[in-house]
Amino acid sequence: MVALSFVGLATDSLYLLGVPALLLVGYWALVDVKNIFWLLMFSIPLSVEVPLSTSLATDLPTEPLMVALMGISFIWFLKNGLSLRIHFLKHPMTLLILLHLGWAITTTIASDNFLVSFKWTLAKFWYIISFYFLVGLFVRKKEDFKNFVWIISIPLTFALLQFYVRFGMLGFAFDKVNKVTWPFFRNHVNYAAILAVFIPYIYFARFWYKKHSINRRTLTFLFLLVLVGVYLSYTRAAYGSLLIAFGTYFLVRWKLTKLAIALSLIVGLFAVVHLATNDTYLDYAPNFEKTITHHDFGNLLEATSKGEDVSTMERVYRWVGGVFMFKENPVMGFGPGNFYNFYREYALNAFKTYVSNNPDRSSIHCYFLLLLCEQGLPGMLIFMAISIYGLLLGERIFHRSNDPFIKNFAMAIVLSLITILSFLLINDMMESDKVGSFFFIGLALLVRLDLMQNNSAQKLNA
């Protein structure tokens, strides 16, 4: 390594100076890959989206860390054996996630644009390995669960405080919010999402510590700080998701989650049938002259209720296009990542808005519809099965455990998951490291709690 440094200086090949550091990091990772894993967790709130081309972007440093962890984990597993153990691998949640990944691979092979789908599926691989399997490997003890919350909370607090300072200098004006979310967040929705998704963890982590202790006071202060941060994000989806999470808390306590899910599915099915009957959905086409962008939050809320907000109605334009794409290929879909490449030819001009040219190349803004048109009905049903099972598993763990730590953490995960799912109804942020990561992390943590609870029960009955 010393020789490489000298050669780099002598030949003015400065990139050679980085090789020793890279080798050291690689050695460190192989010796104790868990440190790299925690570095990835720490990086999530501070990751920066960097465009590589007009159609491709990466998140730094999270995505390179995910790729590195995927490669390192294979070597590490060969060295250390099957450390995940059979109970985690055989858990129904793990099997559902493998089915989810397997169907993505199947629809990629049949994709209308194989290269785009292949890139999407490759990224999905390192997402699931990093945020599900490695979480299941490294977060096993109560101390690991605590480390997870603190390791996310510290950088999140930094990102939040710099937002407060910069936004305060602009008078907390609604039309300036997107200017101060960069560089850590793409926009105010991305910023609000990670705050809303992590709020349940911060709230319930408070109960790990005694009243009036420094840790409890710190977490209480952070909870209030994050709550105000969500309010100042001016994000309707965040407000709605937190209200849904608040209601879900009581559903879980009263064992009504299964009934609530059934009613939600019935209402959703009724709405679809109603809109499809006699082309009723055409009655909701926007008035092109009135559907505009609003620069005052009060006006935005009023316009939303009247169907005159451009962002809301642009969603409808894409949703209609997505439904027609689904009708074209209901089983296999068009392939993962392909909505943008095909939706315009299926969208209806009656729903067109001022921003339908879509220069940002954004997607459909509803993850469930996105799965329908990209991975067909089986793809959406598999994801719904994962989501529903996750919520029911969390409720089951909450009621079966006598350990306050397990009960509180199970509730935090369920509320975080329902917040994510609420966002996914009008956004498609599952491939964002600020949201999608917490979905798979939450599922892995639930499996770990379930196994932890089962082990405790076995010891008591021994």
Secondary structure by P-SEA (a helix, b strand, c coil): caaaaaaaaaaccccccaaaaaaaaaaaaaacaaaaaaaaaaacccbbbbbccccccccaaaaaaaaaaaaaaaaaaaaccccccccccccaaaaaaaaaaaaaaaaaaacccaaaaaaaaaaaaaaaaacccccccccccaaaaaaaaaaaaaaaaaaaaaaaaaaaaacccccccccccccccccaaaaaaaaaaaaaaaaaaccccccccaaaaaaaaaaaaaaaaaaacccaaaaaaaaaaaaaaaaaaacaaaaaaaaaaaaaaaaaaaaaccccccccccccccccccccaaaaaaaaaacccaaaaaaaaaaaaaaaaaaaccccccccccccccccccccccccccccccccccccccaaaaaaaaccaaaaaaaaaaaaaaaaaaaaaaaacccaaaaaaaaaaaaaaaaaaaaacccccccccccaaaaaaaaaaaaaaaaaaaaaaaaaac
